[in-house]
């Protein structure tokens, strides 16, 4: 059963967009009157937030009399004057909003400040083992307060500030470090493991600033050389939760385990979140379906402007399909091309997949023998789920004048989630065409986007496969 909680309050949206009261429709306000500028506190109970804790979608509603409009302000930036909207939140946490009130006379001096909570982080991919399970040894153990070694340039400074709430640690790294092991965090426990058993481990990590060098180590508290794993070089995109996990690890006789993190090479002002730590006996099934691991390593990429990037020098035509909820076409969105960057503006929302398509129909061809690597960077001003990236054979017109579709002949068809204002690299390695392609198209679909979303596509690379 879905758990939906209703709040009287406002909303937080991570996307910042320009807003002007003049953008409202002519019916929103009457002419200036003696009522004066509205008093925000009068409308405290007109703001409703409904949180679906199962899906992390939040519905925001402003219930007010005619002539009154909300001005939603998030992180100090004005966002919208909508009376009803929905927003998806990936991460658990407390969120806040300021709401001003506008009428024909102007905008209130005061504002209404409200908070609401998202209970659980929803992952883009695998979310790890079940934190709440009775099999989770971590939640039943005694965990010591974390100890730190924080030494930018190998000169130790004060420990970073941290908080612990409901099993989630948030660590504030105010100063940058430039090497591994310069930002260590260790948690000693009374957890013991045995060589006769196998174990599963998972943890969810999030960095407020992109980080490419996180280390996680599960080790004997008394012997640094006796450990289950020491995983270095974990890459985190900004504000994108990532699950690090291990399954069916052969057991080791250890009396007291220690979990160690290192955030060395962090940028200044980075907040690290560590949550949903799980360690369990592999024999105890908590219902988790462990994903099949893709062992394909990321290839070595040629430079974007290199002659070895096949995307350079080809010719193409951009095509659009931008549709209303009933699939009737809208006007094409605005497209701005700046070198190797393509910026799209979607003023209106779409409801379903494939209602917001953008493609490059190129003159590139492919046989079935050559393996290729592909890379592109995406950025959106709003959270977008299930964005499609597809490299496929271009449709063609047959001799009878009818379109011949080739949707099934593609190198890859990926679905990715975009977090607002964070870059997402999408890549595929060593892919081959199932059938020869007379022409190749790169297709994107942003269907389900909210109104006033801007998307940037940049740094496209198509290369012959490189190890």
Secondary structure, DSSP 8 states (H G I E B T S, - for coil): ---EEEEES----S------GGGS-TTS--S--TT-S--GGGGGGGEEEEEETTTTEEEEEE---TT-EEEEEETTEEEE--SEEEEE--S-EEEEEEEEEEETTEE-SS-EEEEEEE-S---SS---S-TTSTT-HHHHS-B---EEEE-GGG------EEEEETTEEEEEE-S---STTSEEEEEEB---B-TTSEEEEEEEEEESS-EEEEEEEEEETTEEEEEEEEEEEEEE-BT--EEEEEEEEE---BSSEEEEEE-TT--TTEEEEEEEEEEEETTS--S----------------TTSTT-TTTT--EEEEEEEB-TTS-B----EEEEETTEEEEEE-S---STTSEEEEEEES--B-SS--EEEEEEEEESS-EEEEEEEEEE--EE-TTS-EE--TT-EEEEEEEEE-TT--EEEEEEEE--SS-BSSEEEEEE-TT--SSEEEEEEEEEEEE---
